[in-house]
Amino acid sequence: MDLRQQIELCSHYYQKWKNLALASNNLKDAKKFLKKACFWLELQSAYLALWSIEQLKGKDPRVKKKLMVAKANLAKKLAEYAEEVLKELGF
């Protein structure tokens, strides 16, 4: 998946969780939903920064290497989030 698709995916889930938080009548659930929305917004911002750097300096081999490391770190963060969601679901 390229960075643009990842940015769109993050945007979609941010909107989903934000809307659930705003629609919730339960404060505990609203906080949980808002935490998830913030995760997706943070991830979207990081992918957007990487996309911008890639567009500006993506041909430089040093920059390419650093971008790969940053993408791997974001993938790790996403995997940790997935693990957290699985725990919430009881798996």
N, C-alpha and C positions, 0 to 999 in steps of 0.2 A: 504494500500500500504506500503510495507516495505521500509527501507531506501535505499537499492540498487536501487529499482525501482524509487524512488524519485530522486536519484542522476542521473540516466539515463534520466529521464524526464527533469530535469533541464539542463542537457548537451544538449539534443535535442533542447530545446527552446533557449538556449544560442547560439548555432550554427546557428539556423534559423535567429535570430535577428541580430547577428553579420554579417552574409552574406548579409542580407538586407541592413544593414548600409554601408557595403563596396561597394555594387552594386548601391547604391542610387546616383543620380546626383543632388539631392536637399539637400543642407546643413541642412535645418530645419528638413527634414524627416530623414536624416542620424543621427542627434543628438537624435531624438525621438527613432529611432531604437537602437542606441547605449545605450541609457538609459535603454531600456528594456533588452538588452543583459547583461548589468552590473547587473541588478536585478537578472536575472537567474544565472549568474556566482556567485554572492554573496550567493544566496540561495543554489546553488550546494556546495559551499565551507562549508557552515554551516552544510548541511546534511552529507557531507563527514566527518567533524569533529565529528559529533554525531555518525556516523557509526563506526569510529575508536575508540571512547571512549566505545561504546557498545561492540565492539569486545574485548577490553582490560580489561574493568572492569564492564561489563554489569551484572554480577551476584550479585554485591554488592547492597543491598537494597537502600542505600542512593544514590548511583549513578543512579539506576533505576528511583528513584523519580525525581532526577534532570534532567535526560534524558526526562522524560515525560513532565516536565515543559518546557524544551527547545523545544521539538517537538510541544507543544501547542503554544508556542510563534511563531514558524515558520509557523504554520498553520494560525495563526492570521495575520501574515505578508502576506501570500499568499491570504487570504481573502480580505485584504485591497487592494492588487494589482488587484484582480478580480473586486472589486468595482470600482477602478479607470478605468479599461478597459471598464466596463459597462457604465460609465459616458462618456468616449470617444466615445462610440458607440451610445450615446443618449438615454440610458435606465434609 
